[in-house]
Structures are given as structure tokens and as C-alpha cells.
Amino acid sequence: MARNPLKDQLAVVGVGSTPYGRDLKRTELSLALEAATAAVEDAGLDRQEIDGICGTGMDPLAMGGSGFLTLQGALGIEKTTWQKNGWLGSCFVYAAEAVFSGLCDTVLVVQAYTRGIGMSRSAAADPFRLRSAQLRAAGGHTIVGQSDPARRWIHSGEPYAAWMARYLHDYGATKDVFARIAVNNRTHATTNPRAAMRTPITMEDYHASRVIWEPMQMLDMDVPVDCGEALIITTAERARDLRHSPVYIHAMSLGGSRVGEYYDNSLGWTENALWISLAGLRERSDLTIDDLDLFFPYDGYTIDTVGCIEAAGFCKPGETADLLASGWDAEANIYRLGGHTLVSTNGGALSHGRAGGFNFYTEAVRQLRGTEGERQVPDARTALVCAGASFFHDPASVMLRTD
């Protein structure tokens, strides 16, 4: 087993979330502030105890011109000893590293998103969103979805559609494998009051949805929303004196590969950063997939979830279709991995809404605390979060547990 000196030495002690909506007409700063304030109150902390800040939605152009200082000042936090921007899954890992290393003792991690102009026609027609995008472009930021394919390649759907087609070709799967992921997530979202998409869907609805890039369909794609999420990480020792039962960070890993975003004949499906990240987690964890109560695979696109399931070891490459079919509960319209592990209980990015995977962390913490009432997973004690774009940059794998 690889070294893991931080095992169970850190804990998540506070979580906060805003409503999710397609057009909340709010700035990233307002969303970040609401989520952060809720997380501080949830933890029962004095905000002056926070001495580190990390996250996404900290873009200076998006937050009034001064990034972290704007958020810190708006929260009234007098002093911090550590700050860092992050993206998708990486910010959680960065923040945990900072606490473990002693750069700070209590860190606030915030993700704030607004629906960008490249994400929908209605967003592109909104003067407020268009002006925000123009400011970002003036500062050298790429506008996702602009007309130059070379500049929009990384964060648009074309490469994911290509990966879907390649997967279907290489492994002889049908699109039912993607349909089950979309239906499972929507079913869970119907009971999540924070979810943006709560209308139930069926396998037939998936197959009837509009094709975007063959073979990708509308229901294969996550839902752009305005939202904010926040959590607080501190030491396990400090956590034991706070309001909630600690949710411990048992193990974590970030993946990187020279393959980058490409899936080609020489290196293929199992050589990208996601597989490296999950292998790194397995080497550091006392828990295995057989111990998992909850699994939160990244689902920016349904093909991401297929990759997470296989890289985590629930099945061999190319076997996800059979795995989901065998674990499918037709009455409940969900699947269970290994007969017991529930997946994306909040609805994931496909139905809860696109938060860069950060809503996986907050949902996992709430479920592990046992606070979710009628939608609570009974006796949930362990959760694996895979947050971050599966096929290229910074996929994070984080194992959480509670006593």
C-alpha cells in the first residue's frame, strides 16, 4: 500500500448550497456568499476561524475585480494564511492538502457557477451574461462555445460524442448503457428539492431525446445552471468538538497522464488520467468498492460515468452495459452497483445541475451524516467521489467515511 499519512486526519465539518436554477439572475459572488455563509453556520464556527479559502468562481473578472479578496472581504474574514484557485475536483484536494500541511487550520472551499453563453441559446441572448463573457474575453479568457473549433474543443461536446462512438464500437455496447445512467440520475433528482431537473424520465424518453452530435443525445449532457456550493475542511481533532459528526477524508488522489484528453489506438480507453487517479486512491485506501454505500461518478456527459465505473473496478473495461443491466431495478428506475451501492443520489450533474462535481461532495456529506429525511440512504457510512473531467485534466478521487 502507498503512503497515506493524512488518512482520517481531516474532516468535512460544514456544507452549504444555494438553489439551483436555469436563470437565477445572480452573480457568482452572490452565489458564493450564500453557499459560504450557509457552510459556516452549518459548522457552527466563527468565520474568523477560517484561515484558508479555495475554489472555483473566484475569477477576478467574475467576482468584482479582485477574486479571493472580494470573497474574503464580503465574508468579513480578517486574515487568511492560504488561498488558491481550483477547478472541478482539484480544489477539494488542494484544500485538504493545505490543512494537512499546516498552511491553514480551517479552509473554506467554494464553487460558484453561472450559466455561460456557450451553454444554451437563452444564455447567449442574455445581455447580463453576454457582458460577463465579454469581460472575461478582454482578460484573455476563452469563451466556451465560440465559433473557432480549436478554441472550444476542450469544453464542448464534440470530443465526448467521439468517445461515446468509440466506446460503442470497441466494446459492442448499445446506447442503453448511457440511457440507464441518465434515467438513474433523473430518478434520484425527483426526490432532491435542490435539483434543477425533477421530471421523471424513462429509457424511452432518453432514446427519443434530440441528437446533438451522433451518438450523443440531449439527455447525455449535464444541465447548465446558476448555483453555489461550499464546504469547510479542518482537522479531525477539531472536528470532534463541532456541531456535526465528522465526515472523514479517508484517502484521495489526483490523476494526470501524458495522454491528455485523447483516446487513441496506441493508448486507448484505460490510459487516461481517470484510471490513474482511481488506482492512486486504491493504493491508499483501506476501503474497497465492496465497502461502498454511495458512489458519485463524474457525469458531465454519460460517457464520463461509464469511465468512472470501470476505472473504479466495478467491472472490466467494456462491461458497464452488462453491469447496469444486471443491477437495474425496473420498478424504482435506478441501478445498484454490486447489488447495493447507490449512485448519484442527488441526481448528479445530469439532473441536479452542473456544479463541476462539487455537489457530489456536499451530497455525500449530508448522506453520511444521515440528515436527508425521506431521501436518506439507510446506514450510509462510506462514499467515493470522482469529481473532475474524466478524460483530461485533474480528475479527483476522494474516499469519505463516517464512524
C-alpha positions as CSV (number, residue, x, y, z in Angstrom):
1,M,0.0,0.0,0.0
2,A,1.2,3.5,-0.8
3,R,1.9,6.0,1.9
4,N,-1.2,7.8,3.2
5,P,-0.3,9.9,6.3
6,L,-3.4,12.0,6.0
7,K,-5.8,9.0,6.3
8,D,-8.7,10.0,8.5
9,Q,-6.8,13.0,9.8
10,L,-9.1,15.6,8.2
11,A,-12.8,16.0,8.1
12,V,-15.6,18.0,6.4
13,V,-17.5,19.9,9.1
14,G,-19.8,22.3,7.2
15,V,-21.7,22.3,4.0
16,G,-23.8,25.0,2.3
17,S,-25.7,25.1,-1.0
18,T,-27.8,27.6,-3.0
19,P,-30.9,26.9,-5.0
20,Y,-30.1,25.5,-8.5
21,G,-31.8,27.3,-11.4
22,R,-31.5,27.9,-15.1
23,D,-31.8,31.6,-14.7
24,L,-31.4,32.9,-11.2
25,K,-30.2,36.3,-12.4
26,R,-27.4,36.4,-9.8
27,T,-23.7,36.9,-9.9
28,E,-21.1,34.3,-8.9
29,L,-20.2,36.4,-5.9
30,S,-23.7,36.4,-4.5
31,L,-24.0,32.6,-5.0
32,A,-20.6,32.1,-3.4
33,L,-21.5,34.2,-0.5
34,E,-24.8,32.4,0.1
35,A,-23.2,29.0,0.0
36,A,-20.2,30.0,2.1
37,T,-22.3,31.7,4.8
38,A,-24.5,28.6,5.0
39,A,-21.5,26.3,5.3
40,V,-20.0,28.4,8.2
41,E,-23.4,28.4,10.0
42,D,-23.7,24.7,9.4
43,A,-20.3,24.0,11.0
44,G,-21.1,26.3,14.0
45,L,-17.9,28.2,13.5
46,D,-16.9,31.8,14.0
47,R,-16.0,32.9,10.5
48,Q,-12.7,34.3,11.9
49,E,-11.6,30.7,12.5
50,I,-11.4,30.3,8.7
51,D,-7.8,30.9,7.6
52,G,-7.9,29.4,4.1
53,I,-10.0,29.9,1.0
54,C,-10.1,27.8,-2.2
55,G,-12.4,27.1,-5.1
56,T,-13.9,28.0,-8.4
57,G,-16.0,31.0,-9.1
58,M,-13.0,33.1,-7.9
59,D,-12.3,34.6,-11.3
60,P,-11.4,38.3,-10.6
61,L,-13.5,39.3,-13.6
62,A,-16.4,37.3,-12.4
63,M,-16.3,38.5,-8.8
64,G,-15.9,42.2,-8.9
65,G,-12.3,42.6,-9.9
66,S,-10.3,41.1,-7.0
67,G,-11.1,37.4,-6.8
68,F,-10.3,35.9,-3.4
69,L,-10.0,39.3,-1.7
70,T,-13.6,40.1,-2.8
71,L,-15.0,37.0,-1.3
72,Q,-12.9,37.2,1.8
73,G,-13.8,40.8,2.3
74,A,-17.5,40.2,1.7
75,L,-17.5,37.5,4.3
76,G,-15.7,39.7,6.8
77,I,-12.8,37.3,7.3
78,E,-9.9,39.4,8.7
79,K,-6.9,37.2,7.9
80,T,-6.1,34.1,5.8
81,T,-2.8,32.3,5.6
82,W,-3.6,30.3,2.4
83,Q,-5.6,30.9,-0.8
84,K,-5.8,29.1,-4.1
85,N,-8.0,28.8,-7.1
86,G,-9.1,25.4,-8.2
87,W,-11.1,23.6,-10.8
88,L,-13.6,20.8,-10.7
89,G,-12.3,18.1,-8.4
90,S,-8.9,19.6,-7.7
91,C,-10.0,22.3,-5.3
92,F,-11.1,19.9,-2.6
93,V,-7.8,18.0,-2.8
94,Y,-5.8,21.3,-2.7
95,A,-7.7,22.5,0.3
96,A,-7.3,19.2,2.2
97,E,-3.6,19.3,1.4
98,A,-3.3,22.8,2.8
99,V,-4.9,21.8,6.1
100,F,-2.8,18.7,6.5
101,S,0.4,20.6,5.7
102,G,-0.3,23.3,8.3
103,L,-0.6,26.1,5.8
104,C,-4.0,26.8,7.4
105,D,-6.2,25.1,10.0
106,T,-9.7,25.6,8.7
107,V,-10.4,26.1,5.0
108,L,-13.5,27.2,3.2
109,V,-13.9,25.7,-0.3
110,V,-16.4,27.4,-2.6
111,Q,-17.7,26.6,-6.1
112,A,-19.9,29.2,-7.8
113,Y,-21.2,28.9,-11.3
114,T,-23.4,30.9,-13.6
115,R,-24.8,29.5,-16.9
116,G,-22.4,30.7,-19.6
117,I,-23.3,32.0,-23.0
118,G,-21.8,28.9,-24.7
119,M,-24.1,26.6,-22.7
120,S,-27.5,27.5,-24.2
121,R,-29.2,29.8,-26.7
122,S,-31.1,31.6,-23.9
123,A,-27.9,32.3,-22.0
124,A,-26.3,33.6,-25.2
125,A,-29.2,36.0,-25.6
126,D,-29.0,37.4,-22.0
127,P,-27.3,40.8,-22.0
128,F,-26.0,40.3,-18.4
129,R,-24.3,37.0,-19.3
130,L,-23.0,38.3,-22.6
131,R,-21.4,41.3,-20.9
132,S,-19.8,39.0,-18.3
133,A,-18.4,36.8,-21.2
134,Q,-17.0,39.9,-22.9
135,L,-15.2,41.0,-19.8
136,R,-13.6,37.6,-19.5
137,A,-12.6,37.6,-23.1
138,A,-11.0,41.0,-22.6
139,G,-9.0,39.5,-19.8
140,G,-7.7,36.7,-22.0
141,H,-10.3,34.0,-21.0
142,T,-11.6,31.6,-23.7
143,I,-15.3,31.8,-24.1
144,V,-16.6,28.3,-24.3
145,G,-18.7,27.6,-27.3
146,Q,-17.4,30.4,-29.6
147,S,-17.2,29.8,-33.3
148,D,-13.5,28.8,-33.5
149,P,-13.4,25.0,-33.1
150,A,-9.8,25.0,-32.0
151,R,-10.6,27.2,-29.0
152,R,-13.8,25.5,-28.0
153,W,-12.6,21.9,-28.3
154,I,-11.8,21.1,-24.7
155,H,-15.0,22.1,-23.1
156,S,-17.7,21.4,-25.7
157,G,-19.4,18.2,-26.5
158,E,-17.8,17.0,-29.8
159,P,-14.9,15.0,-28.2
160,Y,-17.2,13.3,-25.8
161,A,-19.5,12.3,-28.6
162,A,-16.5,10.9,-30.3
163,W,-15.5,8.9,-27.2
164,M,-19.1,7.6,-27.0
165,A,-19.0,6.4,-30.5
166,R,-15.6,4.8,-30.0
167,Y,-16.7,3.0,-26.8
168,L,-19.8,1.6,-28.6
169,H,-17.6,0.5,-31.5
170,D,-14.8,-1.1,-29.4
171,Y,-17.0,-2.9,-26.9
172,G,-20.1,-3.7,-28.8
173,A,-22.4,-1.8,-26.3
174,T,-25.7,-0.2,-27.2
175,K,-26.8,3.3,-26.1
176,D,-28.9,1.6,-23.3
177,V,-25.7,1.9,-21.2
178,F,-26.0,5.7,-21.4
179,A,-29.7,5.7,-21.1
180,R,-29.6,3.8,-17.7
181,I,-27.2,6.4,-16.4
182,A,-29.4,9.3,-17.4
183,V,-32.6,7.7,-16.0
184,N,-30.9,6.7,-12.8
185,N,-29.8,10.2,-12.1
186,R,-33.1,11.8,-13.0
187,T,-34.9,9.3,-10.7
188,H,-32.8,10.3,-7.8
189,A,-33.2,14.0,-8.7
190,T,-37.0,13.7,-8.4
191,T,-36.6,13.5,-4.6
192,N,-33.9,16.2,-4.3
193,P,-35.6,19.6,-3.6
194,R,-32.4,21.4,-4.8
195,A,-32.3,19.7,-8.2
196,A,-32.9,21.7,-11.4
197,M,-34.5,18.8,-13.3
198,R,-37.1,16.8,-11.4
199,T,-39.5,15.5,-14.0
200,P,-39.1,11.7,-14.2
201,I,-37.8,10.2,-17.4
202,T,-37.8,6.7,-18.9
203,M,-35.5,4.7,-21.1
204,E,-37.9,5.5,-24.0
205,D,-37.6,9.3,-23.1
206,Y,-33.8,9.0,-23.4
207,H,-33.9,7.4,-26.8
208,A,-36.4,9.9,-28.0
209,S,-34.4,12.9,-26.9
210,R,-32.7,15.2,-29.5
211,V,-29.4,14.1,-31.0
212,I,-26.8,16.7,-30.5
213,W,-23.7,15.1,-32.0
214,E,-24.2,11.5,-33.1
215,P,-24.3,9.3,-30.9
216,M,-24.7,11.9,-28.1
217,Q,-28.2,13.0,-27.2
218,M,-29.6,15.8,-25.1
219,L,-30.0,13.6,-22.1
220,D,-26.4,12.6,-22.2
221,M,-25.3,16.1,-21.3
222,D,-25.2,17.8,-17.9
223,V,-27.6,20.7,-17.1
224,P,-26.1,24.2,-17.1
225,V,-27.3,26.1,-14.0
226,D,-26.6,29.0,-11.7
227,C,-25.6,27.6,-8.3
228,G,-23.2,27.8,-5.4
229,E,-21.7,25.1,-3.2
230,A,-19.4,25.4,-0.2
231,L,-17.8,23.2,2.4
232,I,-15.4,23.5,5.3
233,I,-12.4,21.2,6.0
234,T,-10.5,21.1,9.2
235,T,-8.5,18.7,11.3
236,A,-10.3,15.6,12.6
237,E,-9.3,16.6,16.2
238,R,-11.0,20.0,15.8
239,A,-14.0,18.4,14.1
240,R,-14.8,16.2,17.1
241,D,-15.7,19.4,19.0
242,L,-18.1,20.8,16.4
243,R,-21.8,20.5,15.7
244,H,-22.0,17.5,13.4
245,S,-20.5,14.1,13.4
246,P,-17.3,14.3,11.4
247,V,-17.1,13.1,7.8
248,Y,-13.5,11.9,7.5
249,I,-11.3,12.2,4.4
250,H,-10.0,8.6,4.3
251,A,-8.0,8.8,1.1
252,M,-7.7,10.9,-2.0
253,S,-5.8,11.2,-5.3
254,L,-5.5,13.4,-8.3
255,G,-4.7,11.9,-11.7
256,G,-2.5,13.1,-14.5
257,S,-1.5,11.4,-17.8
258,R,0.6,12.3,-20.8
259,V,-2.3,11.1,-22.9
260,G,-4.1,14.3,-22.0
261,E,-7.6,14.4,-23.5
262,Y,-7.0,11.9,-26.3
263,Y,-8.3,8.3,-26.6
264,D,-6.4,6.7,-29.5
265,N,-5.4,3.3,-30.9
266,S,-2.0,3.1,-29.2
267,L,-3.0,4.1,-25.7
268,G,-6.7,3.8,-25.5
269,W,-9.6,3.9,-23.0
270,T,-7.8,2.8,-19.9
271,E,-4.7,5.0,-20.1
272,N,-6.2,8.4,-19.3
273,A,-6.0,10.3,-16.0
274,L,-9.2,8.9,-14.5
275,W,-7.7,5.4,-14.3
276,I,-4.5,6.8,-12.8
277,S,-6.5,8.8,-10.2
278,L,-8.6,5.8,-9.0
279,A,-5.6,3.5,-9.0
280,G,-3.8,6.0,-6.7
281,L,-6.8,6.0,-4.4
282,R,-7.0,2.2,-4.2
283,E,-3.3,2.1,-3.2
284,R,-4.0,4.5,-0.3
285,S,-7.4,3.3,1.0
286,D,-8.3,0.6,3.5
287,L,-11.8,0.6,1.9
288,T,-12.7,-1.1,-1.4
289,I,-15.6,-0.9,-3.7
290,D,-17.2,-3.7,-1.8
291,D,-17.4,-1.4,1.2
292,L,-19.1,1.4,-0.7
293,D,-22.6,2.6,0.2
294,L,-22.5,5.6,-2.2
295,F,-20.7,6.4,-5.4
296,F,-20.6,9.7,-7.2
297,P,-19.1,9.3,-10.6
298,Y,-18.5,12.4,-12.7
299,D,-21.3,12.9,-15.2
300,G,-20.6,16.0,-17.3
301,Y,-21.5,13.5,-20.0
302,T,-22.8,10.0,-19.5
303,I,-19.6,8.6,-21.1
304,D,-17.8,10.1,-18.1
305,T,-19.8,7.9,-15.7
306,V,-19.0,4.8,-17.7
307,G,-15.3,5.6,-17.4
308,C,-15.6,6.2,-13.6
309,I,-17.5,2.9,-13.1
310,E,-14.8,0.9,-15.0
311,A,-11.8,2.7,-13.6
312,A,-13.1,2.2,-10.0
313,G,-13.1,-1.5,-10.6
314,F,-16.8,-2.3,-10.5
315,C,-16.3,-4.2,-13.8
316,K,-13.8,-4.7,-16.5
317,P,-13.4,-2.2,-19.4
318,G,-16.4,-2.5,-21.8
319,E,-18.6,-4.4,-19.3
320,T,-20.6,-1.5,-17.9
321,A,-23.6,-2.2,-20.1
322,D,-23.9,-5.7,-18.6
323,L,-23.3,-4.4,-15.1
324,L,-26.0,-1.8,-15.2
325,A,-28.5,-4.2,-16.8
326,S,-27.9,-6.8,-14.1
327,G,-28.2,-4.2,-11.3
328,W,-31.2,-2.4,-12.8
329,D,-34.3,-2.1,-10.6
330,A,-37.0,-1.6,-13.2
331,E,-39.6,-0.7,-10.6
332,A,-37.5,2.0,-9.0
333,N,-35.8,3.1,-12.2
334,I,-32.4,3.1,-10.6
335,Y,-29.4,0.8,-10.6
336,R,-27.2,-0.5,-7.8
337,L,-23.6,-1.5,-8.3
338,G,-22.6,-4.8,-6.8
339,G,-26.2,-5.2,-5.7
340,H,-26.0,-2.4,-3.0
341,T,-24.0,0.7,-3.9
342,L,-26.3,3.6,-4.9
343,V,-25.1,6.0,-7.5
344,S,-25.6,9.8,-7.8
345,T,-28.3,10.1,-5.1
346,N,-28.6,13.8,-5.7
347,G,-29.2,13.4,-9.4
348,G,-25.6,14.3,-10.4
349,A,-24.7,16.9,-12.9
350,L,-27.2,15.4,-15.4
351,S,-30.2,16.4,-13.3
352,H,-29.2,18.2,-10.1
353,G,-27.2,20.5,-12.2
354,R,-23.7,21.3,-13.4
355,A,-21.5,22.3,-10.4
356,G,-18.2,20.8,-11.6
357,G,-18.9,17.8,-9.4
358,F,-18.8,19.8,-6.2
359,N,-22.4,18.9,-5.4
360,F,-21.2,15.4,-5.1
361,Y,-19.2,16.3,-2.1
362,T,-22.0,18.2,-0.3
363,E,-24.5,15.4,-1.1
364,A,-22.1,12.8,0.2
365,V,-21.5,14.6,3.4
366,R,-25.2,15.1,4.0
367,Q,-26.0,11.5,3.3
368,L,-23.1,10.3,5.6
369,R,-24.4,12.5,8.4
370,G,-27.8,10.9,7.9
371,T,-29.8,14.2,7.7
372,E,-31.7,13.7,4.4
373,G,-35.1,12.5,5.8
374,E,-37.2,10.6,3.3
375,R,-34.4,10.5,0.7
376,Q,-31.8,9.3,3.2
377,V,-29.8,6.2,2.3
378,P,-30.1,3.9,5.3
379,D,-26.9,3.3,7.2
380,A,-24.7,5.1,4.8
381,R,-21.1,5.1,6.1
382,T,-18.8,5.3,3.0
383,A,-18.8,7.3,-0.2
384,L,-16.5,7.5,-3.2
385,V,-16.5,10.8,-5.1
386,C,-15.0,11.1,-8.6
387,A,-15.1,14.8,-9.5
388,G,-13.4,16.4,-12.4
389,A,-13.4,15.9,-16.1
390,S,-12.7,12.2,-16.6
391,F,-10.6,12.2,-19.8
392,F,-8.2,15.0,-19.4
393,H,-7.5,17.3,-16.5
394,D,-7.4,16.9,-12.7
395,P,-9.9,14.1,-12.0
396,A,-10.1,13.8,-8.2
397,S,-10.9,10.6,-6.4
398,V,-11.9,11.0,-2.8
399,M,-13.0,8.4,-0.3
400,L,-15.1,9.7,2.6
401,R,-16.3,7.8,5.6
402,T,-18.0,8.4,8.9
403,D,-18.0,6.5,12.2
